[in-house]
Amino acid sequence: MSPVQDDHYDAVIVGSGAAGSLMAAKLAQAGKSVLILEAGPERGPQDLVSSQIWARRLKGSPAPVESVGRDPLSVGFASGSGTGGSAMHHYACWFRLHAEDFQVKTRFGIGLDWPLAYGDLRPEYDQVQREIGIAGDAEAEIWRPPGEPYPMPPLPVFGQGTAIKRGFDKLGLHTSALPLAINSVPYKGRPACQYDGWCDAGCPIMALGNPVAVYLAQARAAGAQIAHNLAVTRVLTTANGKRATGVECFNAQGQRKRVLAKLVVLAAYVFETPRILLNSRDGGLANSSGTVGRYMAAHSTAGVYGLFKDETAPHMGMTGGQLLNQDDYAKDPGKGFIGSSQWLIGNAMKPNDLLGIANTRPELFGEKLRRYLQVATRHLAVMTFCGESIVQPENRLVLSDRKDRHGFPLARVSHAFDSNAIRCWEAGMARGRAIMEAAGADETWSGGRAQMHSMGGAIMGASPGSSVTNSYGQTHDVPNLFIAGSSLFPSTGGVNPTFTIHALAMRSVKHVLSKWGSLT
C-alpha cells in the first residue's frame, strides 16, 4: 500500500526493523494510529528460503553508502532492506551491556557516558526477554549482569563447540551456552529451532525472534499499517524547526508523498537515520549540538579457525554460535588498553558468503581450494571475536556530493578504529590461536581485522550541547521527534547490540505513552 498524500496518523515510524516494529506494536496496542514506512519490499515467512542466494536478497542498505577510512564500516552483510530490516536476518546473539559500558568516560576517562545506567534499562531487558524469548543458561554465564533467568533452556552444542571447548577448559577459561533469541523449545506459539544453521536466511519457521515473528506481527494485529517501497528523504517540521509534522517520502515510481503525524520516530538503519536528519534542514535537523553524524563506531572482529581430526559438523547449529566466553570482558587498564571483548564459539558455516567455509582461506584457488574444502566441510571449527572500540567524534557520517535518484545527497561515512580497539583485537587474536592450539587443532589461523555492528551518528547524552537525544531517544531540539536503534549508542561495549536496541526502544515507547499529551 501507499499512504494517501497528507494522511494523518498519531505516529509515523521510519523503518520496520528491531526498534521500529517494537515501538509500532506498543503504540498500536495503546490505541494509537500508526504507519510504518519501509524503504524495501514486502516479505513474509514464505519469502525466507534456506539458501545463500535467497539470503542475499535480505541484505543491503536502502541507499548506497560511500564508506571510507582506514577501517571502513561495512555496508553490506549487516544491513537490511525490506520487511523486518536488518533484524530479519540477524543471528540472535542477545547480550546485555555491562554496567561499566554505560560509564566509560566516568570510569576510564575516555569515550562517552550514556545518560542512563544499567539499572535504568534492566526492567526493559527483562521484559523484552520474556516477550521474545531467549534460550540460555544464566547461572553458567558467570559474567552476566543481574536480571531474570532465561525463559528457555539452552540450545544444544554440536561438534564444533565440543572441539573448541577443550581449549578453553585446558587454559582454565570459562564457557557457557550462548544466549540466543532462538527457541530451544516451542515458545509463545512459535516452534523450536531445527539446528540447520540457516539463521542468515531469516528462519522461515519463525523459531528466531525477528520482527516478522514477534513485534511486527503484534503491531499488525493491533491495527498498525506498514507501507513498503517508500524511501523517506526528510522529516517535515514547522517553519522554525521546533516540531516535527511528518515525513516526506518517495514511492517506487518516484512520486513524492507526505505523511503527517503527531509523533515521528526515526528507526531506520544506522546510516540512514543521520542522513535523513542532515537532509531535513540546512545544518541538519536536531543538530544544535553539531553531533548528528558524529561518533560512528563498530566492533572489531575476526574469525579464528582450526582444523581437527574430529568431525565437527560445521554446517550444523546456529549461525551466531553455540558457546560464549567473556573472561576478557572487564575493562582493565592493566591490559594495556581499554576495551571489552567476547568469543562467539562454533558459528554454523555454509560453503560461501559470510562465515563461508571457502572464505576462510581466501588465498586458495583451484585444486588447492577443492582439497581444502573436502577436509574443512567435515573438520573445520571457528569462533568469532567481538571487540569494543572507543567512540571518536572524527568517525563521522556526512552528506556526499553524490545524490540518490530523488535528488537528495547520499551518505559518506569515514571510520578508523582507535588504538585501544586495535590493541584489544591484537590481544584477542593471540588468545584465540592459543585456545585453538590447546583444543588440539592440527592447524590454526585467523582472519584479518574487520568490523561489525555499526553504531552511532545520533547519540544520546545528558547534555543538549553534546548529544542528539536524551536517554529516551527524544531529540533535544524537537520534542516530538524520537530516534530508535543503534544510532543512539554513545559507547559500543563488547557485545552484539540487538538486545539493547530492543530494550532502549521499549523504554522509549513507555516514555512516549506516559507523556503522550504533552508530546503531541
C-alpha positions in Angstrom: 0.0 0.0 0.0 1.0 3.6 -0.4 -0.4 6.2 2.0 -2.6 8.9 0.6 -0.8 12.3 0.4 -1.3 14.3 3.6 -2.9 11.4 5.5 -2.6 12.0 9.3 -1.5 9.4 11.9 -0.8 9.6 15.5 2.7 8.2 14.8 4.8 7.6 11.7 7.8 5.2 12.2 10.6 5.1 9.7 11.9 1.5 9.5 10.4 -1.8 10.2 13.4 -3.4 12.0 14.0 -4.3 15.6 13.3 -0.9 17.2 10.6 0.3 14.7 8.5 -2.9 14.9 8.6 -2.9 18.8 7.5 0.7 19.1 4.8 0.3 16.5 3.4 -2.7 18.4 3.3 -0.9 21.7 1.8 2.3 20.3 -0.9 0.4 18.3 -1.8 -1.7 21.3 -2.3 1.6 23.2 -4.8 2.6 20.6 -2.7 5.0 18.5 -2.9 5.1 14.7 0.5 4.0 13.4 2.1 3.9 10.0 5.5 2.2 9.4 7.3 3.3 6.3 9.7 0.7 4.9 12.1 1.5 2.1 12.4 -2.1 0.9 10.0 -4.7 -0.4 7.4 -6.6 1.5 8.4 -10.0 2.8 6.9 -12.7 4.9 7.9 -16.2 6.1 7.2 -17.6 2.7 10.0 -15.4 1.3 12.6 -16.8 3.7 14.4 -19.6 2.0 17.3 -21.6 3.4 19.6 -20.7 0.5 22.7 -18.4 0.3 21.3 -16.9 -2.9 18.0 -16.1 -1.2 19.7 -14.9 1.9 21.5 -12.2 -0.1 18.1 -10.7 -1.0 17.6 -9.7 2.6 20.7 -7.6 2.8 21.7 -4.2 1.5 21.3 -0.6 2.6 18.2 1.2 1.3 20.5 3.8 -0.4 24.2 3.5 -1.5 26.7 4.5 1.2 30.2 5.7 0.5 32.3 4.1 3.2 35.9 5.2 3.6 38.7 5.5 6.1 41.4 3.1 7.4 38.7 0.8 8.8 35.7 1.4 6.6 32.3 0.4 8.1 30.6 -2.5 6.5 27.6 -1.6 4.4 26.5 -5.0 3.2 26.1 -8.1 5.3 24.7 -6.5 8.5 22.2 -4.1 6.8 18.8 -5.0 5.5 16.1 -3.6 3.2 12.6 -4.9 3.3 10.2 -6.1 6.0 12.0 -6.5 9.3 15.1 -4.6 8.1 18.4 -6.0 9.2 16.8 -7.8 12.1 15.1 -10.1 9.6 18.4 -12.0 9.2 20.2 -11.2 12.4 22.0 -14.0 14.3 20.0 -13.6 17.5 23.1 -13.3 19.8 21.4 -11.4 22.6 23.5 -9.9 25.5 23.0 -7.2 28.0 25.6 -4.4 28.1 27.6 -4.5 31.4 27.3 -1.7 34.0 30.8 -0.4 33.1 29.7 0.0 29.4 27.4 2.8 30.4 30.2 4.8 32.2 33.3 4.6 30.0 34.1 8.3 30.4 33.5 8.4 34.2 35.3 5.2 35.0 38.2 5.3 32.5 38.5 8.9 31.3 37.9 8.2 27.6 35.0 8.0 25.3 31.5 8.9 26.4 29.0 8.0 29.1 25.4 7.0 28.5 22.7 9.2 30.1 21.4 6.2 32.0 22.8 3.3 34.0 22.4 -0.4 33.6 19.8 -0.4 36.4 17.6 2.0 34.4 17.5 -0.4 31.5 17.3 -3.7 33.4 13.5 -3.8 33.6 13.3 -3.5 29.8 15.9 -6.1 29.3 13.8 -8.5 31.4 10.5 -7.5 29.7 11.8 -8.0 26.2 13.5 -11.3 27.2 10.1 -12.6 28.3 8.2 -11.3 25.3 10.5 -12.6 22.6 12.2 -15.5 24.4 15.9 -16.2 24.9 17.5 -19.6 25.3 20.5 -19.8 27.6 21.9 -20.7 31.0 22.1 -17.7 33.3 24.0 -19.5 36.1 26.7 -20.8 33.8 27.0 -17.3 32.2 29.1 -16.0 35.2 29.8 -12.6 33.6 26.1 -11.8 33.0 24.7 -8.6 34.6 21.8 -9.0 37.1 18.5 -10.0 35.5 15.7 -12.6 35.3 16.8 -16.1 34.3 16.3 -17.0 30.6 12.8 -18.3 29.8 14.1 -21.2 27.8 16.8 -23.8 28.3 20.0 -23.5 26.2 20.3 -24.7 22.7 22.5 -27.8 22.1 26.2 -28.0 21.4 27.4 -29.7 18.3 30.9 -31.0 17.2 32.4 -27.5 16.7 31.5 -26.4 20.2 32.7 -29.6 21.8 36.1 -29.4 20.0 36.8 -25.7 20.8 35.6 -26.0 24.4 38.5 -28.4 25.1 40.9 -25.5 24.5 39.1 -23.1 26.9 39.0 -25.9 29.5 42.7 -26.7 29.2 43.6 -23.0 29.6 41.3 -22.6 32.7 38.8 -20.4 30.8 35.1 -20.4 31.2 32.4 -21.1 28.6 28.6 -21.0 28.8 25.7 -21.6 26.5 25.4 -18.7 24.0 22.3 -16.7 24.9 20.2 -16.7 21.7 16.8 -15.3 20.8 16.0 -18.6 19.2 13.6 -21.1 20.5 15.1 -24.2 22.1 11.6 -25.4 22.9 8.2 -24.2 21.5 7.6 -20.7 22.9 4.5 -18.5 22.6 3.1 -20.2 19.6 6.5 -20.4 17.7 8.3 -23.7 17.1 11.7 -24.8 18.3 14.8 -24.5 16.2 15.8 -27.4 13.9 19.5 -26.5 14.1 20.3 -26.4 10.3 22.4 -23.3 10.6 20.3 -21.0 8.3 19.7 -18.0 10.6 21.4 -15.9 8.0 18.5 -16.6 5.6 15.9 -15.3 8.1 14.4 -18.5 9.6 11.2 -19.4 7.7 9.8 -21.5 10.6 9.9 -18.4 12.9 12.0 -20.0 15.6 14.3 -17.0 15.5 12.9 -13.9 17.2 12.9 -11.5 14.3 10.3 -8.7 13.7 8.1 -10.7 11.4 7.8 -13.4 14.1 7.1 -11.2 17.1 6.6 -7.4 17.2 5.7 -6.7 13.6 3.1 -9.4 13.9 1.8 -7.8 17.1 1.8 -4.4 15.5 -0.3 -5.5 12.6 -2.7 -7.4 14.9 -3.3 -4.2 16.8 -4.1 -2.2 13.7 -0.7 -0.7 12.7 -0.1 -0.3 9.0 3.1 -0.8 7.1 3.8 0.7 3.7 6.7 -0.7 1.6 8.9 0.6 -1.1 8.8 4.2 0.3 12.1 5.9 0.8 12.0 8.6 3.4 14.1 11.6 2.5 13.4 14.1 5.2 11.5 14.9 8.4 9.0 17.7 7.9 8.8 20.4 10.5 7.2 23.7 11.4 8.9 26.8 10.0 11.2 27.2 13.0 12.2 23.5 13.1 10.9 23.1 16.6 8.2 20.5 16.0 8.0 17.6 13.5 4.9 17.5 11.4 5.6 14.3 9.5 7.9 13.0 6.8 8.5 13.2 3.1 9.0 10.1 1.1 9.1 8.8 -2.5 7.4 5.7 -3.8 8.9 3.2 -6.4 7.6 5.3 -9.2 9.4 8.4 -7.9 6.2 10.2 -6.7 6.7 12.4 -3.7 4.4 11.8 -0.7 3.9 13.5 2.6 2.8 11.6 5.7 1.7 13.8 8.6 1.8 12.7 12.2 1.8 13.9 15.8 4.9 11.9 16.5 7.8 10.9 14.3 10.2 8.0 15.1 13.3 7.5 13.0 14.2 3.8 13.4 16.0 3.5 10.1 19.3 1.7 9.6 22.3 3.3 11.3 23.5 5.1 8.1 20.0 6.3 7.1 18.9 8.0 10.3 21.7 10.6 10.4 21.4 11.0 6.6 17.7 11.8 7.0 18.4 14.3 9.7 21.1 16.0 7.7 18.9 16.2 4.7 15.9 17.6 6.6 17.2 21.1 7.3 20.2 23.3 6.5 22.8 22.4 9.1 20.8 19.3 10.0 17.7 18.8 12.0 18.0 18.2 15.8 21.7 19.3 15.3 22.2 22.3 17.6 25.0 20.2 19.2 26.7 19.6 15.9 26.8 15.8 16.7 24.5 14.5 14.1 26.6 12.1 12.1 29.5 12.0 14.6 30.7 9.2 16.8 30.1 6.4 14.2 31.6 3.2 15.6 31.7 -0.5 15.3 33.1 -3.6 16.9 36.4 -5.1 15.8 36.2 -8.7 14.7 37.9 -11.7 13.0 37.4 -15.4 12.9 39.9 -17.8 14.5 39.9 -21.2 12.8 41.1 -24.7 13.5 41.2 -28.0 11.6 40.6 -31.0 13.8 40.8 -34.8 13.4 37.3 -35.0 14.9 34.3 -34.4 12.7 33.0 -31.0 13.7 29.8 -30.8 11.6 30.4 -27.1 10.9 27.2 -26.7 9.0 25.0 -27.6 12.0 23.7 -25.4 14.8 23.1 -21.7 14.8 24.8 -19.0 12.7 25.6 -17.0 15.8 27.3 -19.8 17.6 26.9 -22.4 20.3 29.0 -21.3 23.3 30.2 -18.0 24.8 33.3 -16.7 26.6 33.5 -13.3 28.3 36.5 -13.9 30.5 38.2 -10.8 29.0 35.2 -8.5 29.2 36.4 -6.4 32.2 37.9 -3.0 31.1 41.2 -3.4 32.9 43.8 -0.7 32.1 46.4 -3.2 33.2 45.9 -5.0 29.9 47.5 -2.0 28.1 44.2 -0.9 26.5 40.6 -0.1 27.5 38.2 -2.5 25.8 35.8 -5.4 26.4 35.6 -8.5 24.3 33.9 -11.8 23.9 34.1 -15.0 21.9 31.1 -16.5 20.0 32.1 -20.1 19.7 31.1 -22.6 17.0 29.3 -20.5 14.3 27.3 -22.6 11.8 29.0 -22.3 8.4 27.9 -22.7 4.8 30.1 -23.1 1.7 30.3 -19.4 0.7 29.3 -15.8 1.7 29.5 -14.5 5.3 31.0 -17.3 7.5 31.5 -19.3 4.4 33.9 -22.2 4.6 35.6 -21.3 1.3 36.1 -17.7 2.6 38.2 -18.9 5.5 41.2 -19.5 3.1 40.9 -16.7 0.5 44.4 -17.3 -0.8 43.5 -20.8 -2.1 42.3 -21.3 -5.7 41.5 -24.3 -8.0 42.7 -27.7 -6.9 44.1 -26.5 -3.6 40.8 -24.9 -2.7 39.0 -28.1 -3.7 41.2 -30.3 -1.5 40.8 -27.9 1.4 37.0 -27.9 1.1 36.9 -31.7 1.2 38.6 -31.6 4.6 37.1 -28.4 6.0 33.4 -29.2 5.4 33.8 -32.0 8.0 36.6 -30.9 10.2 36.7 -27.1 10.5 35.8 -25.1 13.6 35.5 -21.4 14.1 35.0 -18.8 16.8 34.4 -15.2 16.3 36.0 -12.3 18.2 33.9 -9.3 19.1 35.9 -6.3 20.5 35.0 -2.9 21.8 36.1 0.4 20.3 36.1 3.8 21.9 34.0 6.3 20.1 35.7 9.2 18.3 34.0 12.4 17.0 36.0 12.3 13.8 34.4 9.0 12.8 31.7 10.7 11.0 28.9 10.5 8.5 28.4 13.5 6.3 26.4 14.2 3.1 28.1 13.1 -0.1 28.3 15.1 -3.3 26.5 12.1 -4.9 22.8 12.1 -4.8 20.1 9.5 -4.8 17.5 9.1 -7.6 15.2 11.6 -5.8 17.9 14.3 -5.8 19.0 14.0 -2.1 22.6 13.7 -1.1 23.8 10.2 -0.1 25.8 9.4 2.9 29.6 9.3 3.1 31.0 7.8 6.3 34.6 7.7 7.4 35.8 5.4 10.1 39.1 4.2 11.8 39.5 2.2 14.9 41.1 3.9 17.9 44.4 2.5 19.3 42.5 0.8 22.2 40.4 -1.2 19.7 43.4 -2.3 17.7 45.3 -3.5 20.8 42.2 -5.2 22.1 41.9 -7.0 18.7 45.5 -8.0 18.6 45.3 -9.5 22.1 42.2 -11.3 21.1 43.8 -12.9 18.1 46.8 -14.1 20.1 44.4 -15.6 22.7 42.2 -17.2 20.1 45.0 -19.0 18.4 46.3 -20.3 21.8 42.8 -21.6 22.5 42.6 -23.5 19.2 46.1 -25.0 19.7 45.1 -26.0 23.2 42.0 -27.6 21.8 44.2 -29.9 19.7 43.7 -28.3 16.3 46.1 -29.7 13.7 46.2 -26.3 12.0 45.1 -22.9 13.2 44.9 -19.4 11.7 43.0 -16.2 12.0 41.4 -13.7 9.6 42.3 -10.1 9.1 40.9 -7.3 11.2 37.3 -6.4 10.2 34.4 -4.6 11.8 30.8 -5.4 12.5 27.7 -3.9 14.3 27.8 -0.3 13.2 26.6 2.2 15.8 26.3 6.0 16.4 25.5 9.0 14.4 22.6 10.3 16.6 23.9 9.6 20.1 22.1 10.0 23.3 23.5 12.1 26.1 22.8 14.1 29.2 23.6 17.5 27.6 21.9 19.0 24.6 25.2 20.7 23.8 27.0 17.4 23.2 24.4 14.9 22.0 21.3 14.5 19.8 18.8 12.9 22.1 18.1 12.3 25.8 18.0 8.9 27.5 14.6 8.1 25.9 15.8 8.8 22.3 13.8 12.1 22.3 15.7 14.7 20.3 16.8 17.7 22.5 15.7 20.2 19.8 12.5 18.7 18.5 10.4 17.2 21.4 8.1 15.1 19.2 10.9 13.6 17.1 12.4 10.3 18.5 15.4 8.3 17.4 15.5 4.5 17.9 18.1 1.9 17.0 21.9 1.6 17.3 22.3 5.2 16.1 21.8 6.2 19.8 24.8 4.3 21.2 27.5 6.6 22.8 29.7 3.5 23.5 29.9 0.1 21.9 30.5 -2.3 24.7 31.9 -5.6 23.6 28.6 -7.4 22.8 26.2 -7.6 19.9 23.8 -4.6 20.1 20.4 -6.1 19.2 19.1 -6.9 22.7 20.0 -3.4 23.8 18.3 -1.9 20.8 15.1 -3.6 21.8 15.4 -2.6 25.5 16.0 1.0 24.6 13.0 1.0 22.2 10.8 -0.5 25.0 12.0 2.2 27.5 11.4 4.9 24.9 7.9 3.8 23.9 6.8 3.6 27.6 8.0 7.2 28.0 6.1 8.3 24.9 2.9 6.8 26.1 3.3 8.2 29.6 3.9 11.7 28.1 1.6 11.5 25.1 -0.5 14.5 25.9 2.5 16.9 26.3 4.4 15.4 23.4 1.7 15.7 20.8 
